[in-house]
C-alpha cells in the first residue's frame, strides 16, 4: 500500500508506515499495539493507526521519571 486511508478526516497509517515514521521495526509496532501503548484499529487482518496516535507516542516522555536520591545515610 503506497497511499494512506482516511477515516472521519483522520489519516490512517499501516503498521509499515508507522514503523518507518517511528524508526522501528514492524514487529515493534505490533508489540506497542499489543501492550496498549499505541491504539490501532483492525480492518480485516491488518492494523491501521491514526497519524495523531503516532505523533502522540513520539511526543511522550521516555525513561523513568526523575526521583532524587535520599541524602539520609545510616
C-alpha positions as CSV (number, residue, x, y, z in Angstrom):
1,X,0.0,0.0,0.0
2,X,1.5,3.3,-1.0
3,X,-1.2,5.7,-0.1
4,X,-2.9,6.3,3.2
5,X,-6.5,5.8,4.2
6,X,-8.7,8.4,5.8
7,X,-11.4,7.7,8.4
8,X,-13.6,10.6,9.6
9,X,-11.0,13.0,8.4
10,X,-8.1,11.3,10.3
11,X,-5.3,9.8,8.3
12,X,-4.7,6.1,8.9
13,X,-1.3,4.6,8.5
14,X,-0.3,1.0,8.0
15,X,2.0,-0.8,10.5
16,X,4.8,-0.5,8.0
17,X,4.2,3.3,7.5
18,X,4.0,3.8,11.3
19,X,7.2,1.8,11.8
20,X,9.0,4.0,9.2
21,X,7.9,7.2,10.9
22,X,8.9,5.9,14.3
23,X,12.2,4.5,13.1
24,X,11.4,1.0,14.5
25,X,10.6,-2.4,13.0
26,X,7.1,-3.5,12.2
27,X,7.3,-6.2,14.9
28,X,8.0,-3.4,17.5
29,X,4.9,-1.5,16.3
30,X,2.8,-4.7,16.7
31,X,4.2,-5.1,20.2
32,X,3.3,-1.5,21.0
33,X,-0.3,-2.1,19.8
34,X,-0.5,-5.4,21.8
35,X,0.8,-3.6,25.0
36,X,-1.7,-0.7,24.5
37,X,1.0,1.9,24.0
38,X,-0.4,2.7,20.6
39,X,-4.1,2.5,19.8
40,X,-4.9,0.9,16.4
41,X,-8.0,-0.3,14.6
42,X,-8.1,-3.7,12.9
43,X,-9.6,-3.8,9.4
44,X,-9.7,-7.3,8.1
45,X,-6.4,-8.8,9.1
46,X,-4.4,-5.6,9.2
47,X,-3.9,-2.9,11.8
48,X,-4.2,0.7,11.0
49,X,-3.0,3.6,13.2
50,X,-4.2,7.2,13.2
51,X,-1.4,9.7,12.3
52,X,-2.2,11.6,15.5
53,X,-1.7,8.5,17.6
54,X,1.8,8.1,16.1
55,X,2.6,11.7,17.0
56,X,1.2,11.3,20.5
57,X,3.5,8.3,21.0
58,X,6.5,10.2,19.6
59,X,5.9,13.2,22.0
60,X,5.6,11.2,25.2
61,X,8.5,11.4,27.7
62,X,10.9,8.5,27.6
63,X,12.5,6.7,30.5
64,X,11.7,6.7,34.2
65,X,10.7,9.9,35.9
66,X,13.3,11.7,37.9
67,X,13.4,10.7,41.6
68,X,16.1,12.4,43.7
69,X,18.2,10.2,45.9
70,X,17.8,10.3,49.6
71,X,20.6,12.1,51.4
72,X,20.0,10.2,54.6
73,X,22.8,7.8,55.3
74,X,22.7,5.3,58.2
